[in-house]
Amino acid sequence: MRALVFDGGLSYQTDRPVPEPPPGEARIRVRRAGICATDLAITQGYMGFSGVPGHEFVGEVDAGPVEWVGKRVVGEINAACGRCETCERGLPRHCPTRTVLGILGRDGAFAEYLTLPVGNLLPVPDAVPDDVAVFVEPLAAAFRIREQVQPQPEDTVQVMGDGRLGLLIAQVLAATGCRLTLLGRHPAKLALAKKWGIETADTSTNLPRADLVVDATGAPGGLEQALGRVRPCGTVVLKTTCAEAPAFHPAPIVIDEVTVIGSRCGPFPPALAALETGAVHVGPLVAATYPLAEGQAAFAHAARPGVLKVLLAP
């Protein structure tokens, strides 16, 4: 099969073996895949991953349990063992022996086919087109914040970063009724958020410190910036993953008694429901779609400053 492969460098290959699904898994023919900041970080050495990257996808099951064959699906990216203490505590996304699609020990979505456990799959309603369904995974990551903290209407919230994830997070948190401001550096992206009724400001704006600050900058200095924006005894949620290690100074966390929460993957059902109802807008976030054979150009496009979502169509 055709695939993009990272092994110290990103290459397009046409002779990659078609994966055979092991018991309990399904093989999925990829229809759309999205390039995100984590994929770009992988090409810079993040996680030490080697193989087929990519974890945002929508596809059609073509092998596996008969009741799934032919269904259009999205899939939770963490494949857990289901038997260890962590899994039994209801934390399969943190299973110590898990594989993670296109990130850790499992080939991903930048290929014609991938495999995932059937329990990870969620059917996609006919009304949700591929270019929308491909956003389920990053949107689920935005909904994870609402599982971890519950913003109230009286809370002040600042989302740092007007990129792909920041625009999704802002929409998800705005729906809670909190007093939200999206901070960014790109007028066109901030204008998009304003169109959705979200308050915006340039990152240079000196705002009062907030109850909750979300770092979606994708930059090593995001945590330090967030600590400068959160009030004493407030909360910082970290969404940034990057290959470059930030300088870490814990003193502001200790002095201001700030709660810092790491936030990763999230729940698929509310994300898919929000896309089906149109509660979250993703159409304007698609910057370009490339065929798989032009995957290297797609990565270069996605890495340009200010670019939103670049899709691959295997």
C-alpha positions, 0 to 999 in steps of 0.5 A: 500500500501507499503510505507516508513513513517517518524514519528520521525523515519523511518519505512517500512509499508505495510498497508498504505491506497492507496490515492484517487486523489481529483478533478483535481489531478491524482494518480501516481504509482511510478516507481523510486524515488530518495533519496536526501539531503533534505530527509536525513535532514527530518529524522533529523527534517527538516521542522517538516515533518511527513508522507511519504517523497520523492519528486524525482520520475518518475511514471505512472498515474493510476487514474485521468483524462482519457487523463493522465491515462497510461502516464509516468510522472514526477511532479513539487512538489509544489501544489499551491492554484492557487487563492491567490495573490502570485499565481496570481503574477506567483509565485505558488512555493511560495504559502503560502498555498501550499503543497510540495510533501514529504516535507510539508503537502503532502505524497511523493514518497517513496511509491507505489502511490502518488497524484499530481495536473494534472497541475504539471505533465509533460509527459516523452519521451519514450527515457528517461529511469526511472533511468534518468527521476528520476533526472528531479526534482533535475536537475530542481533545478540546472536550477533554478540558470540560471533563477535567475542569468545569468552567462556570459562567462567572469564570474568566477564561483565556485560551492562548493560541489561535491555531487549529486546536485553539479555535476548537477549544475556544468554541467548546469552552464558549458553550459553557457560558464562561467569560472567554477570551481567545488570545492569538497573533493572526488577525484572520484567525481572530476574525474567524473566532469573532464571527462565532461570537468569541471575544478575542485579543492579541497576545500582547494585550495586558488582560486581568489575570484569569481563573483558567488559562489554556495553553494551546500555543504549541510553543515551548514557552507556553507554560511560562506565558500561561503562568503570567496570565492566571490568577493566584489559586487559578488553573492552567491546562496544558495542551502543548506538545512539542519536541523542544523541551521548555525551561521550567521554573516552578516558583510561580506555581508554588508562590501563586498556588496554581493548579496545573493540569495536563490534558491529552485525548478526550471523549469522542461521542460529544465531539461527534455530536457537536459536529453533527449538530453544527454546534462547532464550526470546522469547515473554515479551518481546512486550509488545503487537501493533498493526495497522499503522494504529495504528503511531503508538500502537505507537511511543508504547508502545514508547518507554515506559520499561521496555517490551519488544518491541512488534510490528506486524502489517501 
